[in-house]
Amino acid sequence: MDQPQRAYVELSTPHITARAGVSVTPAGLLAIGTMVSMILAGSAAIVVAARQPRPGVPRLSARRGSPRSRR
């Protein structure tokens, strides 16, 4: 569990060549996966909350402030 895993990538175009490498232990990979999962779960909760109308605030149209028709 304490041996780091290594990965390397090289991207080449006619103008530039980029090389990158990463070394991470299985425990570190688990921590990164947990962090990404929490970010995605938090983002989903924010989107759901943003789609719900605020309580006690009437919905008005942009034209002369008239209430929106119910569909």
C-alpha positions as CSV (number, residue, x, y, z in Angstrom):
1,M,0.0,0.0,0.0
2,D,2.9,2.4,0.4
3,Q,4.6,1.8,-3.0
4,P,3.9,4.8,-5.3
5,Q,2.4,4.2,-8.7
6,R,3.9,6.3,-11.6
7,A,2.4,7.5,-14.8
8,Y,4.0,9.6,-17.6
9,V,2.5,11.3,-20.6
10,E,4.0,13.1,-23.6
11,L,2.1,15.3,-26.0
12,S,3.8,16.6,-29.2
13,T,2.6,19.1,-31.8
14,P,4.6,20.7,-34.5
15,H,5.1,23.7,-32.3
16,I,5.6,22.3,-28.8
17,T,6.3,19.1,-26.9
18,A,5.0,18.7,-23.3
19,R,6.0,16.0,-20.9
20,A,4.4,15.3,-17.5
21,G,4.8,12.7,-14.8
22,V,2.9,11.9,-11.6
23,S,3.6,9.6,-8.7
24,V,0.9,8.8,-6.2
25,T,0.4,6.1,-3.5
26,P,-2.8,4.1,-3.4
27,A,-3.8,6.0,-0.2
28,G,-3.3,9.3,-2.0
29,L,-5.3,8.1,-5.0
30,L,-8.1,7.2,-2.6
31,A,-8.0,10.6,-1.1
32,I,-8.1,12.3,-4.5
33,G,-11.1,10.2,-5.5
34,T,-12.9,11.1,-2.3
35,M,-12.2,14.8,-2.9
36,V,-13.5,14.7,-6.4
37,S,-16.7,12.8,-5.3
38,M,-17.4,15.4,-2.6
39,I,-17.0,18.2,-5.1
40,L,-19.4,16.5,-7.5
41,A,-21.9,15.9,-4.8
42,G,-21.7,19.5,-3.6
43,S,-22.1,20.8,-7.1
44,A,-25.3,18.7,-7.6
45,A,-26.8,20.1,-4.3
46,I,-26.0,23.7,-5.4
47,V,-27.7,23.1,-8.8
48,V,-30.8,21.7,-7.1
49,A,-31.0,24.5,-4.7
50,A,-30.5,27.1,-7.4
51,R,-33.4,25.7,-9.5
52,Q,-36.0,26.0,-6.7
53,P,-37.8,29.3,-6.3
54,R,-37.2,31.3,-3.2
55,P,-40.1,31.1,-0.7
56,G,-42.1,34.3,-0.2
57,V,-40.9,36.0,-3.4
58,P,-43.5,36.4,-6.1
59,R,-42.3,35.5,-9.6
60,L,-42.6,38.6,-11.8
61,S,-42.1,38.8,-15.6
62,A,-39.8,41.4,-17.1
63,R,-42.7,43.2,-18.8
64,R,-44.3,45.8,-16.5
65,G,-43.8,43.6,-13.4
66,S,-46.9,41.5,-14.0
67,P,-47.1,38.1,-12.3
68,R,-46.2,35.2,-14.5
69,S,-49.0,33.1,-15.7
70,R,-49.2,29.6,-14.2
71,R,-48.7,26.8,-16.6
